[in-house]
Amino acid sequence: MSDGHQIDQSISRGFGIAIALTAVTLVAEVLGGFWTNSLALLSDAAHVFMDLFALVLSLAAIRLARFPATDTRTYGWHRAEIIASLINGSTLLLIAFGILHEAWGRMLHPEAVKSKEMFIIASIGLVMNLIAASRLHQHSHDDLNVRSAFLHVVGDAIASVGVIIGGIIMLYTEWYVLDALVSVGIVLVIGFGAVRILREALHILLEGVPKHIDLEQVVTKMRAVEGVNDVHHLHVWSICSHISALSAHIDIDPEFRLRQGEIVGEIEEMLDHDFHITHSTLQGECSHCLTGPVIQQLKHRPRRSSLCSHDHGGHDHHQH
């Protein structure tokens, strides 16, 4: 069994447990929110509902990523993970605005809350959130999809703490406007997480250079390989949060052209080891781009007939 398959299985197990725990939390907080008349509890329940949706979506994305590449999808379904993260972030942002609207109404017209019951239900929710978060944390550092789901659950845990503190204070002071203030705190947690997830997902969808890669350092190390004169037409992007790709033209010294395959292999090994770039496409003996820029600007071109594109398509990338 490959390491990648074992990681996927481990992530899937974590998601399965998190989904079950989140479902229990949702039922408890919805019933409890109506029973206690707590907007903070109902707000957290709404957040939990979106979390449940996010977790199911994330698990579906992992399953989709296992589908093999085909002649119509040569990268397979790995981008499904990023689309799931984009939807997760968008739904988080929408729910944040919904809570803010309800909280404003409660601030203007505070309503009595059953504080003791609210405290007990929020405590149950917190325990469930912490167990779910612990199952996702291991893979949250290097997988955007898992990180988006992990942030959902952590956001819930923080929100539960806020609800617990609010419940204790209201129990002794009957200052019920605090219920709405706790809801606003939940909005800030949700909003921060949502913006971060959306920014990272959009960066990948726009073919941005992965954040852990310094392009200048990549070029320097590629040029340092014996037999390489220069590097041109460099592109580095992410297929998904844990697969980085690179394509480039390598100007090889005439004396080393018989060793071209060996040089390309050495560069690929270096890219994998030093930068975790596991998918690289390198073109050697690039006589057309000896004076070309390292970063090549892409241009729109009119479409030719299918016959012409077969005849000339291979030369398109050499034009400046």
N, C-alpha and C positions, 0 to 999 in steps of 0.2 A: 504493500500500500504506500503511495507517495505521500510526502510531507504535506503537499497542498491539499490532498484529499482528507488527510487526518485533521488539518486545520479547519477545513470546511465542515467536517463532522462535528468537531468541537464547538464551532460557532453555532451550528444548527441546534445542538443540544442546549447551548446557553439560551438561544432564542426561544426554544420550546418551553423551558422552565420559566423564562421571563414572561412569555405570553400567558401561561397558566396563572402565575402570581398576579399579573396586571389585571386579568379578567376578574379574579376574586376581589381585588382592590376596587375595581370599577363598580361592581355590584354593591359592595359595602358602602362606598361613598355616595352613590346615587340615592340608595334607600336612606342612608344616614343624613344626607343633605336636606331631603324633603322633610324628614322626621324632625330634625333640629332647627330647620329654617335658616341654615347657614349658607350664605352666598360663597364664603371661602371654601367650604366643603364641596359645594356644587361646582364651583370654578375648578377646583382640583379634580373633581370627577370628570368634568369636560376635558381637562388636560389629559387625564388617564385614558379617556376614550380615544383621543387622538394618538396617545402613546400605543394603545393596543393596535390601532390601525397601522401605525408606523412600524411596529414590531412584525406584524403579519406581512406587511409590504416588504420589509427588509429580508425576511426569511424567504419570501417568494423570489426576491432578486438573487439571493445566493443559489437557489435551485435553478433559476434561469441561466446563471453564469456557467453552470455545468454543461449546458447544451453545447454540442460541438460546433465549430466553425463550418460554414457551408459556402457554396459558390455565390450566394447572394449576401451573406454576412460573414466576411472573411475574418472579422475579429470576434465572431461568436456573439454572445449576449452579455458580455462583461459590462457594457455601458448601462444595462438595466439597473445595476447597483447605484449609479450616479443619478439616474432618473428617479429612483425610489428616494434617494436622499433629497433631491429637489422637491419632490412632493411632500416629504416629511417636513422640510423647512417651511414650505408655503403654508401647510396646514397649521403648524405651530404659530405662525404669524397671524393667521386668521383668527385662531382661538384667542390669542392675546388681545386683539381688538375687541372681540366679543366680551371678554371678561371686563375689560376697561369700561365698556359702555354700561354693563350691569353695576359695576362698582360705583360709578358716578351717581347712578340713581339711588343706591343705598347710602351714599354719603349725604345726599340731600334729605333723604327720608330713612333714617336708621330703623331697623326692625329687631325685635327681641329674638335672641338665639338661645337654644338649649346647650349651654356651654359645656357641662360635664359630659354629656353624650357625644358632643362634637369632639372633645378631647380624646375620648376612648376610640372613636372611629378613626380619627386622624392618626393615632398611635399605631393602630393595626395597619393602616395604609403605609406608614413610615417603615415598619418592619418588612412588609412585602416589597417595597421599593428597594430597600437596602439589599435584600437577598437577590432580587432581580439584577440590580446594578453589579453586584459581585460576580454574577455569572457572565456578564458582558464585558467587564473591565479588562480582562486579559487581552482581548483582541481589539480594544478600542483605540490603541495608539497608532496602528498602521492600516486601519481599514475604515474608510470614510462612512461606509454604510453602517458598520457596527457602532462607530462613534456617534452617528446621528441618533441611533436607537438608544445608546448609552446616555447621551445628553438628555433625551426625553425622560428616561427613568430617574436620572440624577435631579433633573428639574422638578420632578414629582416629589422626590425625597425632601428637597429643600422647601417646596411648597407645603408638604406635610408638617415639617418642623414649624413653619410659620403659622399654620392652622393650630397646632398644639399650643404654641406660646399664646396665640390669640385667645384660644379657649380657656387657658388658665387665667389670664388677665380679666377676661369678661366674666368668669365665674365669680371673681371677688369684687369687681368694680361695676359690672353691668354697663360698661362703656361699649355699647353695641356697634358704634361707628367703626370700631377696630376691625370688625368682620370685613368691611369694605376695604379698609387700609391693607389688610393682609392680602386681599384679592389683587390689589394694585402691585404689591410686592411679587406676587405670583406672575403677573404680567411682565414685570421687568426681567425675571428669570427666563420666562418663555421667549420673550423678544430677543434677548441677547443670544441665546442658543440658536434661534431661528435665523438670525442675520448671519451668524458664523457659518452655519451649514449651507445656506443659500450661496454665500460668497465662495466657499470652497467647491461646491458642486458646479457653479457657473464657470469658475476658473478652469475646471477639467473639461466641461462641455465646449469652452472656447479655445481648447487646445493649448492652454497655458503651460508654461514650463513648470514641472513639479516643484513644490516649495523647498524640498530638501536638496535640490540640484542647483549648483552654481555654474552657470553656463561658461563663464570665463575659465573656471578650473577644469571643466570638461575639455575645452579646446586646448588648453595648455598641456594636459596629460595626453591627449591624442597626438599633438604635435611632437611630444617627447618620445614617442615610439620610434625606434630606429627604422629609417627608410621612409618616414613621412616628411614631406616638404611642407605641406600646408593642409588646412581643412576648409572646405567651402560648403555653401548650401546646407547649413546645419539646421535641423528641426528636432526639437525635443518636446514630447507631450506625454500625457497620461491617457492610457486606455481606460483604466479605472483607478481607484485610489492605491492599489498595490501592484499595478503593472505599468512601468514606464517604458517608453519607446523612443528611439532615436534614428534619424536617417541623415546621411552626410555624404559628400563627395570627398574622397581622399586623393590628394596629389602625391603620388609615390615617386621617389627619386628613381631616375632611369636605371641606375646601377642595381636597384632592389626589385625591379619589376618581375623577375623570375620568382621572387619570394612573396608576391602579392597576396596569395592565399594565406600564407603564414602571418603576414603583417595584419591583415584584416582579422584573422583569428585572435591575435594578440590584443588588438584594440577591443574586440568584443568581450574578451575575458576581463580586461581592465574595466570596461564600462559596467559589467555585471558585478565585479568584486567591489569597486570603489564607489559606484553611484547607484547600484541596484537597478541598472537599466538592463532588463532581461530580453528586450526585443529590439535588436538593432539591424539596420539595413545600410550597408556601406558600399559605395561605388568607387572603385579604384581607377587609376589612369584617366583622370578627368581633364583631358587636354582642352576642352571648351571653356573651362572655368578657372584657368590658372590665375587670372587676375580678378576673379569674381569675389563678392563679399562673403564673409562668414555666414551672415544671416541673409538669406535670399528672399526678396519681396515677391509674394505671389501675385499674379495678375489675372484678371478675367480675360478670356479669349472667346471669340465667336466659335460656335460648334460647327464642325465640318460634317460632311456626309460620313456614314459608317465606313465606307471604303477608304476615304481620305484619312480618317482618323486611324485606321489600321496601318496605313502606309507611313504616316508622319508622326503619330502619337508618341513614339519612343523618343523623339527629339524635342518635345515641348519643354522639358525641364532645363534644357541648355540655353534657352533664349533669355536675354537680359532686357 
